Amino acid sequence: MISTLVVAFVTAAMIVVLSAFNGIDDLVKKLFSNFDTPLTIVPVEGRFFADSLLTDQALLGIQGIKGISRVIEEDAWLNYADRNAVATIKGVEDSYVALSPLSEMMYEGEMVLRSDSVPFAIVGLGVRSELYMPVGQGLPTIMEINAPVRGRKLSRYKENAFNRRATNVSGVFSVNAELDSKYVLLPLKETRQLFEMPNEVSAIEIFLNQPEDLEGVQNELLKLLPPGLKVQSRFEKNALIYKTNASEKWATFLILLFILLIACFNIIAALTMLIIEKKRDIFTLMSMGATIHEVRRIFINLIGAMGGTILGVTLCLAQQRFGLIAMQGAMVDHYPVSVQWQDVLGIWLVVTTMGAMFSLFLVRLLMNRFVKQ
């Protein structure tokens, strides 16, 4: 019973841990999908490329593309009251508001970049906290953006080395700590004026009709792109994050598998003592007509694997439904888990196969030694 319980709890732990990593992976994908578009066209070298290399008509003519937004990303110095901060201005087209799911991640205020021809800025929660800006409290919040003028050295031109623009802040978004502390969204037209970049962009972001269109649209874009440009998927852009999460998931799985191996040695010890102790009962069963094969099967116990699988899946489903483990002050109310049945089936097969191999080898050895005497 002790050995069975050990196997059960190790199996449940495997299912819970892998489901927790799956939940984190899904949460990361969801958070980044609200900010990063499925596909992005960027220069192979450098930071900017000529706006005229690709036309809207050519891009929107590809089946599966819902819309596009040309983007300029450049660092700027922000000022509110007597506080300062450095952030990356992300200039986007006015259509970005309707296309992007970032509206789901608004923390305060509204996702508005332009209203009655008046431009607005949307800041990350980290930027807003650093500047102590009161947003969405009934009074207008005006932030000053200072962008360095190309070709002008600060030591020589001093204050004239910057273009300045006072901008109303309409809202605050919150995706994750890194992005929240880095980005400020601004209309593309005003961004061009601020950085004096009338004919250049940093990237062209592509929005899709359906997620499953990604591979087909990416292949079509590769045929269309001129030399010097490349297209990146959201997963390629954040490859390190996804690979790290996957590596941690399987490293943890291997650690738990090692624990299972130790549990199997406990089963060996228990089965050895059990067969020695039940030697008389085995003879009785065989005298009643039971074959050696049937006697062996008595000791091949799948209760641990089955019980652990049921326990692990039940815990994960309960966490999904009732949020047993809460996360205070986080992006989600409770710890995310995602049960993937291929993982459950794989764990069950690994546990039962390993247990069966140990048990079959041991029982065959002991039965041949004791029963045939």
Buried (B, 14 or more C-beta within 10 A) or exposed (E): EEBBBBBBBBBBBBBBBBBBBBBBBBBBBBBBBBBBBBBBBBBEEEEBBEBEBBEEEEBEEBEBBBBBBBBBBBEBBBBBEEEEBEBBBBBBBEBBBEBBEBBEBBBBBBBBBBEEEEBBBBBBBBBBBBBEBEBBEEEEBEBBBBBBBEEBEEEEEEEEBBBEBEBBBBBBBBBBEEBBBBBBBBBBEBBBBBBEBEEBBBBBBBBBEEEEBBEBBBEBBEEBBEEEBBBBBBBEBBEEBBEEBEEEBEEBBEEBBEBBEEBBEBBBEBBBEBBEEBBEEBEEBBEEEBEBEEBBBBBBBBEBBBBBBBBBBEBBEEBBEEBEEEEEEEBEEBBBBBBBEEBBEBBBEBBBEBBBEBBBEBBEEBBEEBBEE
